[in-house]
Amino acid sequence: MMNALLEYQFLQNAVIASILASIVCGMIGVIIVEKRLIMMSGGIAQETGIAGQARLGRQLFW
């Protein structure tokens, strides 16, 4: 099986491309998940502030 991978040029290219794609997709996936979690926590914090102001009867906008 390994001989076939090393024998044909197109299979070598396919293996190299798949390894590079897996590395790049892994890094991009981590960044996307991290950014979404940051956006979600920011939204929760802002919503808590708005709800707190409404409960206290304060003006919501300047």
Jmol script that loads the backbone (N, CA, C; Angstrom):
load data "model"
ATOM      1  N   MET A   1       0.823  -1.199   0.000  1.00  0.00           N
ATOM      2  CA  MET A   1       0.000   0.000   0.000  1.00  0.00           C
ATOM      3  C   MET A   1       0.865   1.260   0.000  1.00  0.00           C
ATOM      4  N   MET A   2       1.872   1.292   0.848  1.00  0.00           N
ATOM      5  CA  MET A   2       2.756   2.465   0.897  1.00  0.00           C
ATOM      6  C   MET A   2       3.561   2.598  -0.384  1.00  0.00           C
ATOM      7  N   ASN A   3       3.888   1.459  -1.011  1.00  0.00           N
ATOM      8  CA  ASN A   3       4.621   1.518  -2.275  1.00  0.00           C
ATOM      9  C   ASN A   3       3.807   2.225  -3.346  1.00  0.00           C
ATOM     10  N   ALA A   4       2.494   1.988  -3.356  1.00  0.00           N
ATOM     11  CA  ALA A   4       1.626   2.639  -4.340  1.00  0.00           C
ATOM     12  C   ALA A   4       1.595   4.149  -4.116  1.00  0.00           C
ATOM     13  N   LEU A   5       1.624   4.586  -2.864  1.00  0.00           N
ATOM     14  CA  LEU A   5       1.630   6.016  -2.574  1.00  0.00           C
ATOM     15  C   LEU A   5       2.913   6.685  -3.047  1.00  0.00           C
ATOM     16  N   LEU A   6       4.003   5.968  -2.935  1.00  0.00           N
ATOM     17  CA  LEU A   6       5.283   6.539  -3.334  1.00  0.00           C
ATOM     18  C   LEU A   6       5.569   6.357  -4.826  1.00  0.00           C
ATOM     19  N   GLU A   7       4.851   5.453  -5.462  1.00  0.00           N
ATOM     20  CA  GLU A   7       5.126   5.138  -6.861  1.00  0.00           C
ATOM     21  C   GLU A   7       4.522   6.157  -7.824  1.00  0.00           C
ATOM     22  N   TYR A   8       3.324   6.610  -7.567  1.00  0.00           N
ATOM     23  CA  TYR A   8       2.617   7.493  -8.493  1.00  0.00           C
ATOM     24  C   TYR A   8       2.690   8.943  -8.025  1.00  0.00           C
ATOM     25  N   GLN A   9       3.011   9.815  -8.948  1.00  0.00           N
ATOM     26  CA  GLN A   9       3.165  11.241  -8.625  1.00  0.00           C
ATOM     27  C   GLN A   9       1.846  11.862  -8.175  1.00  0.00           C
ATOM     28  N   PHE A  10       0.737  11.510  -8.819  1.00  0.00           N
ATOM     29  CA  PHE A  10      -0.537  12.119  -8.447  1.00  0.00           C
ATOM     30  C   PHE A  10      -0.974  11.699  -7.042  1.00  0.00           C
ATOM     31  N   LEU A  11      -0.606  10.490  -6.610  1.00  0.00           N
ATOM     32  CA  LEU A  11      -0.923  10.068  -5.244  1.00  0.00           C
ATOM     33  C   LEU A  11      -0.041  10.795  -4.227  1.00  0.00           C
ATOM     34  N   GLN A  12       1.201  11.037  -4.595  1.00  0.00           N
ATOM     35  CA  GLN A  12       2.074  11.815  -3.717  1.00  0.00           C
ATOM     36  C   GLN A  12       1.515  13.220  -3.540  1.00  0.00           C
ATOM     37  N   ASN A  13       1.079  13.826  -4.646  1.00  0.00           N
ATOM     38  CA  ASN A  13       0.487  15.164  -4.575  1.00  0.00           C
ATOM     39  C   ASN A  13      -0.788  15.166  -3.732  1.00  0.00           C
ATOM     40  N   ALA A  14      -1.603  14.119  -3.874  1.00  0.00           N
ATOM     41  CA  ALA A  14      -2.848  14.029  -3.113  1.00  0.00           C
ATOM     42  C   ALA A  14      -2.574  13.910  -1.614  1.00  0.00           C
ATOM     43  N   VAL A  15      -1.582  13.118  -1.252  1.00  0.00           N
ATOM     44  CA  VAL A  15      -1.235  12.951   0.164  1.00  0.00           C
ATOM     45  C   VAL A  15      -0.694  14.264   0.739  1.00  0.00           C
ATOM     46  N   ILE A  16       0.170  14.923   0.011  1.00  0.00           N
ATOM     47  CA  ILE A  16       0.728  16.199   0.467  1.00  0.00           C
ATOM     48  C   ILE A  16      -0.376  17.247   0.603  1.00  0.00           C
ATOM     49  N   ALA A  17      -1.268  17.308  -0.386  1.00  0.00           N
ATOM     50  CA  ALA A  17      -2.366  18.282  -0.338  1.00  0.00           C
ATOM     51  C   ALA A  17      -3.303  18.006   0.825  1.00  0.00           C
ATOM     52  N   SER A  18      -3.592  16.750   1.088  1.00  0.00           N
ATOM     53  CA  SER A  18      -4.493  16.424   2.191  1.00  0.00           C
ATOM     54  C   SER A  18      -3.862  16.741   3.541  1.00  0.00           C
ATOM     55  N   ILE A  19      -2.575  16.530   3.678  1.00  0.00           N
ATOM     56  CA  ILE A  19      -1.891  16.865   4.932  1.00  0.00           C
ATOM     57  C   ILE A  19      -1.887  18.379   5.150  1.00  0.00           C
ATOM     58  N   LEU A  20      -1.572  19.139   4.098  1.00  0.00           N
ATOM     59  CA  LEU A  20      -1.582  20.597   4.219  1.00  0.00           C
ATOM     60  C   LEU A  20      -2.981  21.131   4.500  1.00  0.00           C
ATOM     61  N   ALA A  21      -3.992  20.562   3.832  1.00  0.00           N
ATOM     62  CA  ALA A  21      -5.372  21.001   4.045  1.00  0.00           C
ATOM     63  C   ALA A  21      -5.814  20.713   5.478  1.00  0.00           C
ATOM     64  N   SER A  22      -5.434  19.582   6.019  1.00  0.00           N
ATOM     65  CA  SER A  22      -5.838  19.253   7.386  1.00  0.00           C
ATOM     66  C   SER A  22      -5.188  20.192   8.400  1.00  0.00           C
ATOM     67  N   ILE A  23      -3.945  20.584   8.161  1.00  0.00           N
ATOM     68  CA  ILE A  23      -3.269  21.512   9.065  1.00  0.00           C
ATOM     69  C   ILE A  23      -3.912  22.888   9.002  1.00  0.00           C
ATOM     70  N   VAL A  24      -4.144  23.382   7.787  1.00  0.00           N
ATOM     71  CA  VAL A  24      -4.733  24.712   7.618  1.00  0.00           C
ATOM     72  C   VAL A  24      -6.156  24.755   8.161  1.00  0.00           C
ATOM     73  N   CYS A  25      -6.958  23.740   7.858  1.00  0.00           N
ATOM     74  CA  CYS A  25      -8.337  23.715   8.354  1.00  0.00           C
ATOM     75  C   CYS A  25      -8.376  23.604   9.876  1.00  0.00           C
ATOM     76  N   GLY A  26      -7.443  22.903  10.452  1.00  0.00           N
ATOM     77  CA  GLY A  26      -7.371  22.817  11.910  1.00  0.00           C
ATOM     78  C   GLY A  26      -7.084  24.167  12.541  1.00  0.00           C
ATOM     79  N   MET A  27      -6.158  24.917  11.975  1.00  0.00           N
ATOM     80  CA  MET A  27      -5.834  26.242  12.523  1.00  0.00           C
ATOM     81  C   MET A  27      -6.986  27.210  12.323  1.00  0.00           C
ATOM     82  N   ILE A  28      -7.590  27.211  11.142  1.00  0.00           N
ATOM     83  CA  ILE A  28      -8.701  28.119  10.868  1.00  0.00           C
ATOM     84  C   ILE A  28      -9.893  27.775  11.752  1.00  0.00           C
ATOM     85  N   GLY A  29     -10.152  26.506  11.962  1.00  0.00           N
ATOM     86  CA  GLY A  29     -11.267  26.085  12.810  1.00  0.00           C
ATOM     87  C   GLY A  29     -11.123  26.585  14.231  1.00  0.00           C
ATOM     88  N   VAL A  30      -9.922  26.522  14.767  1.00  0.00           N
ATOM     89  CA  VAL A  30      -9.685  27.014  16.127  1.00  0.00           C
ATOM     90  C   VAL A  30      -9.943  28.517  16.203  1.00  0.00           C
ATOM     91  N   ILE A  31      -9.498  29.254  15.207  1.00  0.00           N
ATOM     92  CA  ILE A  31      -9.702  30.707  15.196  1.00  0.00           C
ATOM     93  C   ILE A  31     -11.185  31.041  15.114  1.00  0.00           C
ATOM     94  N   ILE A  32     -11.926  30.334  14.266  1.00  0.00           N
ATOM     95  CA  ILE A  32     -13.351  30.604  14.110  1.00  0.00           C
ATOM     96  C   ILE A  32     -14.104  30.309  15.397  1.00  0.00           C
ATOM     97  N   VAL A  33     -13.812  29.194  16.028  1.00  0.00           N
ATOM     98  CA  VAL A  33     -14.488  28.855  17.280  1.00  0.00           C
ATOM     99  C   VAL A  33     -14.154  29.879  18.353  1.00  0.00           C
ATOM    100  N   GLU A  34     -12.898  30.289  18.430  1.00  0.00           N
ATOM    101  CA  GLU A  34     -12.490  31.270  19.431  1.00  0.00           C
ATOM    102  C   GLU A  34     -13.202  32.606  19.211  1.00  0.00           C
ATOM    103  N   LYS A  35     -13.261  33.070  17.981  1.00  0.00           N
ATOM    104  CA  LYS A  35     -13.918  34.347  17.675  1.00  0.00           C
ATOM    105  C   LYS A  35     -15.402  34.290  18.003  1.00  0.00           C
ATOM    106  N   ARG A  36     -16.051  33.168  17.684  1.00  0.00           N
ATOM    107  CA  ARG A  36     -17.479  33.063  17.958  1.00  0.00           C
ATOM    108  C   ARG A  36     -17.744  33.068  19.461  1.00  0.00           C
ATOM    109  N   LEU A  37     -16.901  32.402  20.224  1.00  0.00           N
ATOM    110  CA  LEU A  37     -17.084  32.401  21.670  1.00  0.00           C
ATOM    111  C   LEU A  37     -16.896  33.797  22.243  1.00  0.00           C
ATOM    112  N   ILE A  38     -15.950  34.546  21.690  1.00  0.00           N
ATOM    113  CA  ILE A  38     -15.732  35.916  22.143  1.00  0.00           C
ATOM    114  C   ILE A  38     -16.943  36.770  21.819  1.00  0.00           C
ATOM    115  N   MET A  39     -17.480  36.627  20.600  1.00  0.00           N
ATOM    116  CA  MET A  39     -18.661  37.399  20.216  1.00  0.00           C
ATOM    117  C   MET A  39     -19.863  37.029  21.077  1.00  0.00           C
ATOM    118  N   MET A  40     -20.003  35.743  21.386  1.00  0.00           N
ATOM    119  CA  MET A  40     -21.129  35.296  22.188  1.00  0.00           C
ATOM    120  C   MET A  40     -21.029  35.853  23.613  1.00  0.00           C
ATOM    121  N   SER A  41     -19.851  35.831  24.191  1.00  0.00           N
ATOM    122  CA  SER A  41     -19.698  36.342  25.553  1.00  0.00           C
ATOM    123  C   SER A  41     -19.900  37.851  25.584  1.00  0.00           C
ATOM    124  N   GLY A  42     -19.480  38.553  24.550  1.00  0.00           N
ATOM    125  CA  GLY A  42     -19.723  39.992  24.485  1.00  0.00           C
ATOM    126  C   GLY A  42     -21.200  40.306  24.377  1.00  0.00           C
ATOM    127  N   GLY A  43     -21.927  39.524  23.584  1.00  0.00           N
ATOM    128  CA  GLY A  43     -23.367  39.718  23.457  1.00  0.00           C
ATOM    129  C   GLY A  43     -24.094  39.457  24.760  1.00  0.00           C
ATOM    130  N   ILE A  44     -23.682  38.437  25.479  1.00  0.00           N
ATOM    131  CA  ILE A  44     -24.311  38.131  26.771  1.00  0.00           C
ATOM    132  C   ILE A  44     -24.043  39.254  27.762  1.00  0.00           C
ATOM    133  N   ALA A  45     -22.838  39.772  27.767  1.00  0.00           N
ATOM    134  CA  ALA A  45     -22.506  40.858  28.690  1.00  0.00           C
ATOM    135  C   ALA A  45     -23.298  42.116  28.365  1.00  0.00           C
ATOM    136  N   GLN A  46     -23.453  42.446  27.099  1.00  0.00           N
ATOM    137  CA  GLN A  46     -24.211  43.634  26.723  1.00  0.00           C
ATOM    138  C   GLN A  46     -25.689  43.453  27.035  1.00  0.00           C
ATOM    139  N   GLU A  47     -26.216  42.281  26.792  1.00  0.00           N
ATOM    140  CA  GLU A  47     -27.627  42.027  27.078  1.00  0.00           C
ATOM    141  C   GLU A  47     -27.893  42.117  28.579  1.00  0.00           C
ATOM    142  N   THR A  48     -26.977  41.645  29.375  1.00  0.00           N
ATOM    143  CA  THR A  48     -27.130  41.732  30.826  1.00  0.00           C
ATOM    144  C   THR A  48     -27.154  43.190  31.273  1.00  0.00           C
ATOM    145  N   GLY A  49     -26.319  44.016  30.688  1.00  0.00           N
ATOM    146  CA  GLY A  49     -26.294  45.435  31.033  1.00  0.00           C
ATOM    147  C   GLY A  49     -27.583  46.139  30.649  1.00  0.00           C
ATOM    148  N   ILE A  50     -28.111  45.836  29.479  1.00  0.00           N
ATOM    149  CA  ILE A  50     -29.357  46.461  29.017  1.00  0.00           C
ATOM    150  C   ILE A  50     -30.522  46.015  29.895  1.00  0.00           C
ATOM    151  N   ALA A  51     -30.589  44.726  30.208  1.00  0.00           N
ATOM    152  CA  ALA A  51     -31.675  44.221  31.052  1.00  0.00           C
ATOM    153  C   ALA A  51     -31.583  44.811  32.461  1.00  0.00           C
ATOM    154  N   GLY A  52     -30.371  44.956  32.964  1.00  0.00           N
ATOM    155  CA  GLY A  52     -30.195  45.557  34.294  1.00  0.00           C
ATOM    156  C   GLY A  52     -30.642  47.003  34.323  1.00  0.00           C
ATOM    157  N   GLN A  53     -30.339  47.756  33.303  1.00  0.00           N
ATOM    158  CA  GLN A  53     -30.771  49.151  33.232  1.00  0.00           C
ATOM    159  C   GLN A  53     -32.285  49.240  33.140  1.00  0.00           C
ATOM    160  N   ALA A  54     -32.904  48.358  32.393  1.00  0.00           N
ATOM    161  CA  ALA A  54     -34.363  48.368  32.255  1.00  0.00           C
ATOM    162  C   ALA A  54     -35.025  48.046  33.589  1.00  0.00           C
ATOM    163  N   ARG A  55     -34.465  47.113  34.337  1.00  0.00           N
ATOM    164  CA  ARG A  55     -35.031  46.757  35.644  1.00  0.00           C
ATOM    165  C   ARG A  55     -34.904  47.888  36.647  1.00  0.00           C
ATOM    166  N   LEU A  56     -33.825  48.636  36.538  1.00  0.00           N
ATOM    167  CA  LEU A  56     -33.621  49.748  37.466  1.00  0.00           C
ATOM    168  C   LEU A  56     -34.388  51.000  37.046  1.00  0.00           C
ATOM    169  N   GLY A  57     -35.009  50.952  35.883  1.00  0.00           N
ATOM    170  CA  GLY A  57     -35.781  52.086  35.401  1.00  0.00           C
ATOM    171  C   GLY A  57     -34.921  53.192  34.822  1.00  0.00           C
ATOM    172  N   ARG A  58     -33.690  52.893  34.492  1.00  0.00           N
ATOM    173  CA  ARG A  58     -32.798  53.902  33.917  1.00  0.00           C
ATOM    174  C   ARG A  58     -33.040  54.019  32.420  1.00  0.00           C
ATOM    175  N   GLN A  59     -32.578  55.118  31.892  1.00  0.00           N
ATOM    176  CA  GLN A  59     -32.706  55.340  30.464  1.00  0.00           C
ATOM    177  C   GLN A  59     -31.743  54.426  29.729  1.00  0.00           C
ATOM    178  N   LEU A  60     -32.238  53.718  28.701  1.00  0.00           N
ATOM    179  CA  LEU A  60     -31.418  52.725  28.010  1.00  0.00           C
ATOM    180  C   LEU A  60     -30.412  53.379  27.051  1.00  0.00           C
ATOM    181  N   PHE A  61     -30.753  54.524  26.509  1.00  0.00           N
ATOM    182  CA  PHE A  61     -29.873  55.184  25.559  1.00  0.00           C
ATOM    183  C   PHE A  61     -29.523  56.548  26.080  1.00  0.00           C
ATOM    184  N   TRP A  62     -28.417  57.080  25.638  1.00  0.00           N
ATOM    185  CA  TRP A  62     -27.936  58.383  26.116  1.00  0.00           C
ATOM    186  C   TRP A  62     -28.871  59.442  25.738  1.00  0.00           C
TER     187      TRP A  62
END
end "model"
wireframe off; spacefill off
backbone 0.3
color backbone group
